[in-house]
Amino acid sequence: LRRLRQSNDIEQELIEIQTEENTQSTKNLNLIELLRHSRFKWPIITSLVLNAIQQLSGINAVFFYSGDMFSAAGLKEEKIFYGILATGVINLLATLLSLRLIELLGRRPLIIWPMTLIVLLMVVLCVLVEVNRRKSQEGIAIGALILILIFIILFAIGLGPIPTVYSNEVFAIEAKSAGLSSAMFINWFCNFLVALLFLPLQMIMNGYVFLLFFACVAAAFGLLFFKMPETKNKKLLEIESFWK
């Protein structure tokens, strides 16, 4: 705990952890009980939305089908490899940066503000891909590639790590098993949907497929802006008071 907090002053947190464990019932809630309990309404909703939008933002469409995506954006065949390589390098570097930012800036800012930019980015990306499809220009294709790399950075510092961190912080001990397993199920189910549907939708919609990601991120942003609390260095009671 000292290593995680980067401080020796952890005694009070240890007392709080022990107190919570001693006062909670030993019976874990199942999913039905969790959904019926008003105390866990917003923790479960915000956790599910965060884990869903992590996938429905389109990040794995980039990683699974980056070659097809860059080709559709108009990037020349010989440069697609370098585009794919850039996505991996940028994701690695941005993820390393996020390790510092999560504790420096907190959870909520790294979700809200990157999502704001992702919403705008998806609209611009849609426009660039459609313009380039009608009038192929390498400059536009490179612009689309740059936007995709910016999207990866925005994702890696926010939607990448925070859904798991947040879900661990908003549930009481007796609700964690059901809450976290539900969040993981939604995460992988949405991942499955993206893997299954992206290419068929891209063939039908062309560049307009990015508007689907825009709609998903915009809807999630609207809910999280009003209902996602900051959880950094907050006690569970402080977090729960946000929803009262």
Summary of the structure (lengths in Angstrom):
residues: 244
radius of gyration: 20.2
end to end distance: 30.0
largest distance: 66.8
contacts: 774
relative contact order: 0.18
helix: 83%
strand: 0%
